[in-house]
Amino acid sequence: MTVSIALRHRLSGFTLDVAFDAPPGVTVLFGPSGSGKSTVLNAVAGLLRVDAGRIAVNGRVLTDTARGVQVPPHRRRLGVIFQDGRLFPHLSVRQNLRYGRWFAPRDTPPVSEPAIVEMLGIGALLDRAPATLSGGERQRVAIGRALLAAPRLILADEPLSALDDDRKAEIMPYLERLRDDLRVPMLYVSHSPAEVARIATTVAMLDAGRLVRFGPAAEVLADPAVAGRGRDAGAVIAARVVCHHADGVTELDAGGLALFLPTLAAQPGDRLRLRIAAQDVMLARGQPSGLSALNILPGTVESLREDGGSVLVRLSTPAGPLLSRITLRSAGQLQVAPGAPLTAIVKSLSQGPDDVGTPVH
């Protein structure tokens, strides 16, 4: 399943002008507020008539302004998950779910309602009204309604932004299951780096209506040229759970390097996706010793970018690319330059639950 998008549309303050072909998986439209992310999603959904453009999903043309093609939203076979769920308040959860089935094509095998209910853990909610549900429960029902429409593509418009941290942690594993188990392709809008690191297979980074970077999530997020500030800058690496130690840490293998995190709810052999924030990565010359930090990753400087009073360094390691944010003074003392051998040092406690997810299969 591929999504081909080429759009040009005049907005207040700037012109949206983007073109890309999204491969199978989850393509996240990422960037600051007002960069055009939701406008792209609305155009794909058919909720916005763009000034000029062409949109095709798996070869089926949904919009082509040059040929006068504009397929109505209800005929696009797209599932949409909004920020607030947007369940029908006068319908029960079961009725909301079955509303999605009205849009499923008659010539395709029906999606199993019991399987979706079980996967999302909403069996106990079926007879309840939306007003009695928590935010996380409403979003799970919204995901189920979208899936029961047997969509070609799911459009998710910041589906976690209206939730608190606990509810976000509740919903993210279900989104990962859509990606990994059901393999439902998604266009996903977000401005949260932690969210992008967990869910994205591909990142389309937008700024002021322009596509500034496009590619695999691990590469885009570790690019100093487009990384954000503070904890917004960070890299994503894949690791395998080796074992749990009695002293409260889980040992992982990342490209042949041992990593240690506080005990994780995972089994030996499980593969995980870790986001490591740039500000949590120290750099050193040679092999450091006498440190409390457990995670030591040798590498080579690939590139660096000065950012105000700091320097953002991209380091190539056996575990994958890492970013480190250090001061200008530290960069000078370490003589940081492309090709320089340096060691990344990461505290085990710097990774929180939101930084650990399942990898793309």
Residue pairs with C-beta under 8 A, 6 or more apart in sequence:
1 24
1 57
1 58
1 152
1 153
1 185
2 21
2 22
2 23
2 24
2 57
2 58
2 59
3 21
3 22
3 27
3 44
3 55
3 56
3 57
3 58
3 153
3 185
3 187
4 21
4 22
4 54
4 55
4 56
4 57
5 18
5 19
5 20
5 21
5 22
5 40
5 43
5 44
5 53
5 54
5 55
6 18
6 19
6 53
6 54
6 55
7 16
7 17
7 18
7 19
7 40
7 43
7 50
7 52
7 53
7 55
8 15
8 16
8 17
8 50
8 51
8 52
8 53
9 15
9 16
9 39
9 43
9 48
9 50
9 51
9 52
9 53
10 16
10 51
11 36
11 39
11 209
13 34
14 36
14 208
14 209
15 209
16 36
16 39
16 40
16 50
16 209
17 209
17 210
18 36
18 40
18 204
18 206
18 209
18 210
18 211
19 211
20 204
20 211
20 214
22 185
22 187
22 202
22 204
23 201
23 202
24 183
24 185
24 201
25 179
25 185
25 186
25 201
25 202
25 360
26 179
26 185
26 186
26 188
26 199
26 200
26 201
26 202
27 186
27 187
27 188
27 200
27 201
27 202
27 203
27 204
28 188
28 189
28 190
28 195
28 196
28 199
28 200
28 202
28 203
28 204
28 217
29 37
29 40
29 41
29 187
29 188
29 189
29 190
29 204
29 206
30 37
30 190
30 191
30 193
30 196
30 200
30 203
30 204
30 205
30 206
30 220
31 37
31 191
31 205
31 206
31 207
31 212
32 191
32 207
33 191
34 208
35 206
35 207
35 208
35 209
36 206
36 208
36 209
37 189
37 190
37 191
37 206
38 157
38 158
38 189
39 48
40 187
40 189
40 206
41 155
41 157
41 187
41 189
42 48
43 50
43 53
43 55
43 63
44 55
44 57
44 62
44 78
44 153
44 155
44 187
45 73
45 76
45 78
45 80
45 155
46 62
46 63
46 70
46 71
46 72
46 73
46 76
46 78
47 73
49 70
50 63
50 65
51 65
52 65
52 66
53 63
53 64
53 65
54 61
54 63
54 64
54 65
54 66
55 61
55 62
55 63
55 64
56 62
57 76
57 78
57 152
57 153
58 152
60 152
61 67
61 69
61 71
62 69
62 71
62 76
63 69
63 70
63 71
74 103
76 152
77 103
77 105
77 149
77 150
77 151
77 152
77 153
78 151
78 152
78 153
78 154
78 155
79 100
79 145
79 146
79 147
79 149
79 151
79 153
79 154
79 155
79 184
80 146
80 154
80 155
80 156
80 157
81 139
81 142
81 143
81 146
81 154
81 155
81 156
81 157
81 159
82 142
82 157
82 159
83 157
83 158
83 159
83 161
83 162
84 138
84 162
85 130
85 135
85 138
85 139
85 141
85 142
86 142
87 93
87 96
87 130
87 133
87 138
87 141
87 142
87 145
88 95
88 96
88 99
88 130
89 129
89 130
89 131
91 99
91 130
92 126
92 127
92 128
92 129
93 122
93 125
93 126
93 127
93 128
93 129
93 130
93 133
93 141
94 126
94 127
96 130
96 141
96 145
97 113
97 116
97 117
97 126
97 141
97 144
97 145
97 148
98 113
98 148
99 145
100 144
100 145
100 146
100 147
100 148
100 149
101 110
101 111
101 113
101 148
101 149
102 149
103 149
103 150
104 110
104 111
104 148
104 149
104 150
105 150
108 150
110 150
111 147
111 148
111 149
111 150
113 148
116 144
116 147
116 148
117 123
117 126
117 144
119 174
119 177
119 181
119 182
120 140
120 141
120 143
120 144
120 174
121 140
122 137
122 140
122 141
122 144
125 133
125 137
125 141
130 138
130 141
133 141
134 167
135 162
135 163
135 164
135 167
136 163
136 166
136 167
136 170
136 171
139 159
139 160
139 163
139 167
139 171
140 171
140 174
142 159
143 159
143 174
143 175
143 178
146 154
147 154
147 178
147 182
147 184
151 184
152 185
153 185
153 186
153 187
154 178
154 184
154 185
154 186
154 187
155 186
155 187
156 175
156 186
156 187
156 188
156 189
157 189
158 189
158 190
158 191
159 171
159 175
159 188
160 167
160 168
160 171
160 172
160 190
160 192
160 195
161 190
161 192
163 171
165 354
168 195
168 354
169 353
169 354
172 195
172 198
172 199
172 354
172 357
173 358
175 199
176 198
176 199
176 357
176 358
178 184
178 186
179 186
179 199
179 201
179 360
180 358
180 360
180 361
188 199
188 200
190 196
190 199
193 221
193 228
193 231
193 232
193 233
193 234
193 275
194 275
194 354
194 355
196 203
196 217
196 221
197 217
197 221
197 234
197 236
197 273
197 275
197 355
197 357
198 273
198 275
198 354
198 357
199 357
200 217
201 216
201 217
201 360
202 214
202 215
202 216
202 217
203 213
203 214
203 215
203 216
203 217
203 220
203 221
204 211
204 213
204 214
205 211
205 212
205 213
205 214
205 220
205 226
206 212
212 226
213 220
213 223
213 225
213 226
214 220
217 236
218 235
218 236
218 237
218 320
218 321
219 321
220 226
221 227
221 234
221 235
221 236
221 275
222 235
222 236
222 314
222 320
222 321
222 322
222 323
223 314
224 233
224 303
224 304
224 305
224 312
224 313
224 314
224 323
225 305
227 233
227 234
227 278
227 312
227 323
229 307
230 279
231 277
231 279
233 277
233 278
233 279
233 312
233 323
233 325
234 275
234 276
234 277
234 278
234 323
235 275
235 276
235 278
235 320
235 321
235 322
235 323
236 273
236 274
236 275
236 276
236 320
237 254
237 255
237 273
237 274
237 276
237 319
237 320
237 322
238 254
238 271
238 272
238 273
238 274
238 320
238 359
239 252
239 253
239 254
239 259
239 271
239 272
239 273
239 274
239 319
240 252
240 253
240 254
240 269
240 270
240 271
240 272
241 250
241 251
241 252
241 264
241 266
241 267
241 268
241 269
241 270
241 271
241 272
242 251
242 252
242 253
242 258
242 268
243 250
243 251
243 268
244 250
244 251
244 263
244 264
244 268
245 251
248 262
248 263
249 260
249 261
249 262
249 263
249 294
249 348
250 260
250 261
250 262
250 263
250 264
250 266
251 258
251 259
251 260
252 258
252 259
252 260
252 261
252 272
252 274
253 259
254 274
254 297
254 318
254 319
254 320
255 317
255 318
255 319
255 320
256 318
257 297
257 317
257 318
257 319
259 274
259 294
259 295
259 319
259 346
260 294
260 295
260 348
261 274
261 348
261 351
261 356
262 348
262 349
262 351
264 272
264 356
266 272
271 358
271 359
272 356
272 357
272 358
272 359
273 356
273 357
273 358
273 359
273 360
274 351
274 355
274 356
275 351
275 354
275 355
275 356
275 357
276 322
276 323
276 346
276 350
276 351
276 355
277 350
277 355
278 312
278 323
278 324
278 325
279 325
280 346
280 347
280 350
280 351
281 315
281 322
281 323
281 324
281 325
281 344
281 345
281 346
282 293
282 324
282 326
282 344
282 345
282 346
283 313
283 315
283 324
283 326
283 330
283 334
283 336
283 342
283 343
283 344
283 345
284 334
284 342
284 343
284 345
285 334
285 341
285 342
285 343
286 343
287 296
287 298
287 343
288 296
288 343
288 345
291 345
292 347
293 345
293 346
293 347
293 348
294 347
294 348
295 344
295 345
295 346
295 347
295 348
296 343
296 344
296 345
297 315
297 317
297 318
297 319
297 322
297 343
297 344
297 345
297 346
298 317
298 318
298 341
298 342
298 343
298 344
299 315
299 316
299 317
299 318
299 322
299 341
299 342
299 343
299 344
300 315
300 316
300 339
300 340
300 341
300 342
301 313
301 314
301 315
301 316
301 336
301 337
301 338
301 339
301 340
301 341
301 342
302 314
302 315
302 316
302 321
302 338
303 313
303 314
303 338
304 311
304 312
304 313
304 314
304 331
304 336
304 337
304 338
305 311
305 312
306 312
306 328
307 325
309 327
309 328
310 325
310 326
310 327
310 328
311 325
311 326
311 327
311 328
311 330
311 331
311 336
312 323
312 324
312 325
313 323
313 324
313 325
313 326
313 331
313 336
313 342
314 321
314 322
314 323
315 321
315 322
315 323
315 324
315 342
315 344
317 344
322 344
324 344
326 334
326 336
334 340
334 342
336 342
